[in-house]
Every structure is written in C-alpha cells, then in structure tokens.
C-alpha cells in the first residue's frame, strides 16, 4: 500500500511562512572556542552557567547519534517529551479545524495537549487485548486528521502493539504517526527507529526519564525525517534545554554500562514481582508488560489503593481509565521496595 502522505499538506500555513527567532548562539555557533563573547548580554563572570546553553544541544545529539544511529539533523530535544509533543501540535494542527486520534487507555497528556491547543481529539478504544482497532481508527479519519498517537509499550497497559498493526497504520494514515517509545528500553521488541527511513510520516519520541533514570532533568527526544525536524526547530524556544540538563544528559549517555546494568536489574525484578503477584489472592489478572511497571486487575482497586497508602506504599489506581476497571499500576522498584510491596499486599 502506497501512503499518500505529503508533509507540505499538513504544515500549518503560518508555520510555513514563519521566520524563526535567531539567538546570539545561532548567529555565532563556535561558542565553545576561546573567544571574548560580548554578543548575548550575558554576565561575564564565569560560574559554569553564566553563558546561554547550546540551542541545538550538539554534544548530546552527537552522543545519541552514536547510540541510536540516527543523524543529528533528525533529532530534536525538548524540555521533556511533553514539550516535544506540544511542538508537534503547534506545527501541524490548526486550532478549531484539525483533529488528532488517540487510542485509550493511553498516556493522558495527548488529550491535555489537544485541549490546550484547541484541537479535536477523536478516541478509538483499544481492543480487549489492548491492540489498536485498525478498522475503527480508519473510520474516524477525515481530511483534517493530522496526527495519530500510538504509545508502545503502552501506558498504562504495559504491552507493545504488534508490528503488523503499527505498519498497517503507518501505511494507511496520511497524517503523522507519533510512536511514543518512553518505555522501549524495557521491551524485547525492536524500536521503530530501525525503520524510521521507511516512513516519511513517522515520528518517534523517547525520553531519559525512565530507563536512564533522569526524570528530574526533563529531557525528551524526538526522531523524525530531517524535514519534520527542521519545521519543529523553527518553532521551538531558542534555549529550551538548559545547560545543566545538557551536562547531566551527556554524562549519563556516556555511562552506557551503568544504564544497561540498571535496566537488567529492573527486568530481573519485574519477573520476580510478577511471580509473587500470582500468589496474591485478590489479584485476578496480571497483564503482559514490556515496561517497567505491571498492570493488575484486582477485586476492588479503590479499597486496595487506600489500604496500600496506609501502609506507606504509593501506586497508581487506573480504574477510571477505559477498559481498566479495578486495575492498579505497579512500578517495578528495587528488590527491597518490591519485597515491601508484596508483604503489604499479603497483609491486606
């Protein structure tokens, strides 16, 4: 099937004609050289952060190139994935006119960002097996459908969507398909980064918040064609990723062995946690997971959530989400944290 996607047709007209802000660090790019910088009205007294950060985060992107094998001009960094997603809305969705399609239960910020940007959100529930309902998705599509959001591995269900389902949607949907891979490092499935060049309408978002253990620095990553990245670069704030975030991110990315060791530990604990959950009498179903959390169905989610709070353990009650009645989402903790969780579950 030949996709009829044409990027020119989905960029907002005001974005096409937009002349982006040019910062001092955009005009003179060699700011790591030994020069006298009197161009940006900075405080001249060195303290490590008195200078503006690299607006293109070049060092971090080069490390991502080495790690992910994606060219620098196909990478955009943001103040968390939420900023990246918001930029995508603002570049491609015309307020009060366009729509996006989401597949609940899924990450709640897609709906929030649609509301903020005054974009219609069209929801198509996942199947009972938490897979995309392809025919129902395509029935919702019209000429103003600009973005389809796929969260895989999905939050809160934990499963990855089948490759066949995703490929069908990529080939059938003539707008942008955003695959949110926040949890991909915990999955046995391959990242869609390996097939980025095949699909001109594909955008992949990842993060340093989960597997890399850097939720506090807020660094989201967007991979797409160089044409899409160029459009997003036109509208991003000039210094959206601060210097401390760039330094911390670079240090962590260079420490690949430690990150991989932590991922392995989490996966090991995930399997042990699942085995222990099978012994809890009120756990009615444990859903398959490719993430660093486990979704379970219980007899009374509200009561069990409250009981765990009393025992000093905070989890997430997902019972209000579609298809998730009486479910609890349990993040995989350290060995000792997981032991405390199981003991508390047995006690209640």
Secondary structure, DSSP 8 states (H G I E B T S, - for coil): ------HHHHS-HHHHT------HHHHS--TTSS----SS----S-SSSSS---TT-HHHHHHHHHHH---GGGEEEEEHHHHHHHHHHHHH--TTT-EEEE-SSS-THHHHHHHHTT-EEEE----TTS---HHHHHHH--TTEEEEEEESS-TTT-----HHHHHHHHHH-SSEEEEE-TTGGG-SS--GGGGGGG-TTEEEEEESSSTT--GGG-EEEEE--HHHHHHHHHHS-TT-S-HHHHHHHHHHHT-HHHHHHHHHHHHHHHHHHHHHHTT-TTEEEE---SSSEEEEEES-HHHHHHHHHHTT---EE-TTSTT-TTEEEEE---HHHHHHHHHHHHH-
